[in-house]
Amino acid sequence: MRSRTPDRLCAEAVDLARVAAEETALPGMVGEYIDAVADGDRVVTHLFACNEPGYRGWRWAVTVARASRAKLVTLDETVLLPGPDALLAPEWVPWSERLRPGDLGPGDLLPTEAEDLRLEPGYSGEDVPPPNSVVSESIAEVADVADVEDAEVVPGSPAVQPAPERGGIAAVAEELGMRRARVLSRYGLHIAADRWEEAYGAKTPMAQAAPATCMTCGFLAPLGGSLRQAFGVCANEFAPADGRVVSLDYGCGGHSEAAVMPKPPRRAAPVVDETVVDALSLRPERDGGSVEESGPAEELGHS
């Protein structure tokens, strides 16, 4: 194995390397000399510090070389490279991986990859749908009905009627509302269920403190299909999950049966007592005059 000791003539070409770096960089941006690194036989890279703002730890790398048995050192290339402690930008992440729920706004378009695992082929417009499509299962159930509905009736007895032709797949799929190029795959269904379970599931703090689960709540609107066994939509306007898909094991304080509010007490009807009055009696004054005194209350209708 050949030694990686820098070639002597190439290692001594520091001035040549500095001039090349200064011609490439802005004036005054080439700093002190750092080191010489052997890249191969008679190939050496000289490193200079970079003084440009925002490029902390970067270095100007100037590679020089010479031919075999030649004493003339020539310039190879000049580049700006990051050093071990260089300030680097974060690793680039594709936009599809940076996207988060809620980032899509009005007018934005979110293209879907052709091989998106969350989707599978639906009805593609062909007479024979893909075997893993939901359309293929439904078509088998309605094929006989389509034969009869699409049959042409001509005058004459039933014996002369032409044999019915099988109804078109497109017509049946259109009527069933299944004419979609792609539908949700099992994988897409599972990751959606995991996402809903994490946001509104049994392990959330709200559900842990709830008096009961959504399974017994009157505000729950169950979903259709296989999702009905595990999820529903909250229809309580005062609940934190109103209008969202919730797990049947989720719960909150807005449960329909959490507490039965007592009816407000009815105020008693006002009572008008007309049987008691204050009577005034006139008693003669001993000196010949009269004085008006308040007598005791007298009850009318009683002795």
Helices and strands as residue ranges (DSSP letters): H 8-11, H 14-24, E 30-40, E 43-50, E 58-65, E 74-82, H 95-98, E 119-121, H 134-149, G 158-160, H 169-176, E 182-184, H 186-199, H 205-208, G 214-216, E 220-222, G 225-229, E 231-234, E 245-247, E 276-277, E 280-284, E 290-294, E 298-299
